[in-house]
Amino acid sequence: MELLYVVVARVGESGGERLYAETSTRPDYAGTNAFYARSGFRLVATLPEHFAPGDGKAIYELAVAPR
């Protein structure tokens, strides 16, 4: 998570307001989805069957405070 903190700080310093992350909705990506949720990202959209049958896309958003 240390890398994520650095990225969030740099985005805020640069005037950025949001970060987006995309991943799969397949069960074997549960750890990835949990990481984003635990890191403060909010699930903003899912696209069922995006990658393949049974493999949707999860889109997460993190609001970044300006610095």
Backbone hydrogen bonds, N-H to C=O, Kabsch-Sander energy under -0.5 kcal/mol:
donor,donor_aa,acceptor,acceptor_aa,energy
5,Y,1,M,-2.2
6,V,2,E,-1.9
7,V,3,L,-2.4
8,V,4,L,-2.8
9,A,5,Y,-2.3
10,R,6,V,-2.5
11,V,7,V,-2.6
12,G,8,V,-2.4
13,E,9,A,-2.5
14,S,10,R,-1.7
15,G,12,G,-1.3
16,G,11,V,-2.7
19,L,62,L,-2.0
21,A,60,Y,-2.0
23,T,58,A,-2.2
25,T,56,G,-1.8
29,Y,26,R,-2.2
30,A,27,P,-1.8
33,N,29,Y,-2.5
34,A,30,A,-2.4
35,F,31,G,-2.1
36,Y,32,T,-2.1
37,A,33,N,-2.1
38,R,34,A,-2.9
39,S,35,F,-1.7
40,G,37,A,-1.4
41,F,36,Y,-2.4
42,R,61,E,-2.9
44,V,42,R,-0.5
44,V,59,I,-2.7
45,A,59,I,-1.4
47,L,57,K,-2.6
50,H,47,L,-1.5
51,F,55,D,-2.4
52,A,55,D,-1.3
55,D,52,A,-2.7
57,K,47,L,-1.8
58,A,23,T,-3.5
59,I,45,A,-2.9
60,Y,21,A,-3.3
60,Y,58,A,-0.5
61,E,42,R,-2.3
62,L,19,L,-2.5
64,V,17,E,-3.1
67,R,12,G,-1.4
